Amino acid sequence: MRLSQQKKDKIAEQVLSFLYHSFPEQPFTAEIAREIARDEEFIKKILFELKEKNLVVSIRKNKKGEVFTRRIKWRLSQKVYDVYSSKKE
């Protein structure tokens, strides 16, 4: 089944909203997919599209500086976080 671009944009908005509300936590892709009730691979694709647009940032290392081998954490870019914060006030 194919989704229209409009529906993909709505799902991307849900992802951005979830990342904003979970700040300062940096959830893994699986956590985002579970929260939005979507397939993990589909959410991963959406996240990489958002990354290309500089809306989200991927985190590939843990706090000790060790690289995650199979997982990626995500957070909003600072620019997007500031925009969300100003609109919520």
Residue frames as qw, qx, qy, qz and C-alpha x, y, z in Angstrom:
[[0.000, 0.890, 0.456, 0.000, 0.00, 0.00, 0.00],
 [0.420, 0.291, -0.002, 0.860, 1.30, 3.44, -0.88],
 [0.197, -0.731, -0.443, 0.480, 0.80, 6.51, 1.24],
 [0.308, 0.863, 0.197, 0.348, 0.23, 9.94, -0.20],
 [0.437, 0.327, -0.284, 0.788, 2.78, 12.63, 0.46],
 [0.367, -0.598, 0.022, -0.712, 0.21, 14.44, 2.58],
 [0.881, -0.430, -0.144, -0.138, -0.10, 11.42, 4.91],
 [0.789, 0.081, -0.262, 0.550, 3.69, 11.05, 5.09],
 [0.122, 0.520, -0.173, 0.828, 3.93, 14.71, 6.06],
 [0.636, -0.582, -0.041, -0.505, 1.36, 14.19, 8.83],
 [0.935, -0.240, -0.195, 0.176, 3.34, 11.22, 10.17],
 [0.562, 0.309, -0.228, 0.733, 6.54, 13.30, 10.02],
 [0.234, -0.623, 0.089, -0.741, 4.74, 15.97, 12.07],
 [0.849, -0.473, -0.116, -0.204, 3.81, 13.32, 14.63],
 [0.845, 0.026, -0.233, 0.480, 7.46, 12.24, 14.83],
 [0.261, 0.469, -0.184, 0.823, 8.63, 15.82, 15.34],
 [0.516, -0.613, -0.009, -0.597, 5.97, 16.40, 17.98],
 [0.924, -0.329, -0.189, 0.054, 6.98, 13.24, 19.84],
 [0.688, 0.177, -0.233, 0.664, 10.65, 14.26, 19.78],
 [0.043, -0.589, 0.110, -0.800, 9.72, 17.71, 21.09],
 [0.693, -0.556, -0.024, -0.458, 7.66, 16.30, 23.96],
 [0.944, -0.217, -0.156, 0.194, 10.30, 13.74, 24.89],
 [0.396, 0.641, -0.305, 0.583, 13.07, 16.39, 25.09],
 [0.087, 0.779, -0.593, -0.182, 15.75, 16.12, 26.60],
 [0.760, -0.082, 0.644, 0.017, 15.42, 12.35, 26.20],
 [0.294, 0.524, -0.599, -0.530, 16.76, 10.96, 22.93],
 [0.838, 0.052, 0.449, -0.305, 14.59, 7.99, 21.96],
 [0.318, -0.180, 0.832, 0.417, 15.68, 5.12, 19.75],
 [0.336, 0.071, -0.567, -0.749, 13.93, 4.54, 16.43],
 [0.332, -0.258, -0.904, -0.069, 12.01, 1.59, 17.92],
 [0.082, -0.432, -0.605, 0.664, 10.63, 3.75, 20.74],
 [0.232, 0.308, -0.130, -0.913, 9.40, 6.38, 18.26],
 [0.374, -0.015, -0.765, -0.525, 7.79, 3.72, 16.07],
 [0.251, -0.336, -0.878, 0.231, 6.08, 2.14, 19.09],
 [0.022, 0.422, 0.399, -0.814, 4.73, 5.48, 20.29],
 [0.344, 0.345, -0.241, -0.840, 3.36, 6.46, 16.88],
 [0.730, 0.178, 0.618, -0.230, 2.14, 2.90, 16.17],
 [0.634, 0.689, -0.240, -0.259, 3.96, 2.57, 12.87],
 [0.961, 0.134, -0.044, 0.237, 6.41, 0.11, 11.36],
 [0.561, -0.666, 0.179, 0.458, 9.98, 0.64, 12.54],
 [0.552, 0.061, 0.478, 0.680, 11.49, 0.60, 9.04],
 [0.153, 0.778, 0.449, 0.412, 8.93, 3.14, 7.82],
 [0.343, -0.929, -0.081, 0.109, 9.69, 5.47, 10.73],
 [0.638, -0.386, 0.317, 0.586, 13.42, 5.04, 10.08],
 [0.432, 0.414, 0.489, 0.635, 12.87, 6.13, 6.48],
 [0.086, -0.917, -0.311, -0.234, 10.87, 9.18, 7.64],
 [0.540, -0.774, 0.059, 0.326, 13.58, 10.07, 10.17],
 [0.601, -0.119, 0.393, 0.686, 16.30, 9.95, 7.52],
 [0.236, 0.672, 0.447, 0.541, 14.19, 12.21, 5.27],
 [0.305, -0.937, -0.165, -0.040, 13.83, 14.64, 8.18],
 [0.658, -0.506, 0.200, 0.520, 17.58, 14.44, 8.77],
 [0.510, 0.297, 0.421, 0.689, 18.24, 15.44, 5.14],
 [0.014, -0.817, -0.320, -0.480, 16.08, 18.52, 5.76],
 [0.293, 0.272, -0.481, 0.780, 18.09, 19.30, 8.94],
 [0.557, -0.531, -0.129, -0.625, 15.03, 18.89, 11.15],
 [0.879, -0.464, 0.077, -0.078, 16.37, 16.05, 13.31],
 [0.130, 0.714, -0.680, 0.100, 19.81, 14.90, 14.41],
 [0.938, -0.070, -0.338, -0.044, 20.90, 11.28, 14.66],
 [0.332, -0.729, 0.555, -0.224, 22.98, 10.18, 17.62],
 [0.872, 0.236, -0.425, -0.059, 25.17, 7.17, 17.01],
 [0.439, 0.265, -0.680, 0.524, 27.23, 7.15, 20.23],
 [0.577, -0.650, -0.494, 0.032, 26.29, 6.57, 23.84],
 [0.281, -0.953, 0.059, -0.100, 27.33, 8.81, 26.72],
 [0.723, -0.495, 0.360, 0.322, 30.64, 6.96, 27.04],
 [0.169, 0.710, -0.465, -0.502, 31.49, 7.66, 23.40],
 [0.377, -0.062, 0.904, 0.192, 30.95, 4.07, 22.25],
 [0.359, 0.152, -0.478, -0.787, 29.28, 3.68, 18.85],
 [0.739, 0.143, 0.473, -0.457, 25.87, 2.00, 18.73],
 [0.263, -0.176, 0.851, 0.419, 26.25, -0.97, 16.42],
 [0.051, 0.345, 0.849, 0.396, 22.66, -1.38, 15.26],
 [0.101, -0.786, -0.590, 0.154, 20.61, 1.39, 16.83],
 [0.232, 0.354, 0.071, 0.903, 20.23, 5.14, 16.40],
 [0.125, -0.634, -0.549, 0.530, 18.89, 7.71, 18.84],
 [0.207, 0.580, 0.404, 0.677, 17.18, 10.85, 17.59],
 [0.161, -0.618, -0.396, 0.659, 16.58, 14.40, 18.74],
 [0.326, 0.900, 0.287, 0.039, 15.28, 17.62, 17.20],
 [0.535, 0.331, -0.038, 0.776, 17.80, 19.99, 15.70],
 [0.234, -0.369, -0.390, 0.810, 18.29, 23.12, 17.79],
 [0.131, -0.001, -0.294, -0.947, 16.64, 25.30, 15.12],
 [0.460, -0.343, -0.684, -0.451, 13.47, 23.18, 15.12],
 [0.444, -0.430, -0.671, 0.409, 13.36, 22.98, 18.91],
 [0.112, -0.234, -0.169, 0.951, 13.53, 26.78, 19.13],
 [0.306, -0.136, -0.455, -0.825, 10.67, 27.13, 16.62],
 [0.516, -0.407, -0.745, -0.119, 8.51, 24.63, 18.53],
 [0.377, -0.363, -0.538, 0.661, 9.28, 26.38, 21.82],
 [0.028, 0.106, -0.016, -0.994, 8.32, 29.80, 20.50],
 [0.423, -0.225, -0.557, -0.678, 5.00, 28.50, 19.14],
 [0.519, -0.386, -0.754, 0.115, 4.08, 26.77, 22.41],
 [0.232, -0.187, -0.419, 0.858, 4.41, 29.99, 24.43]]
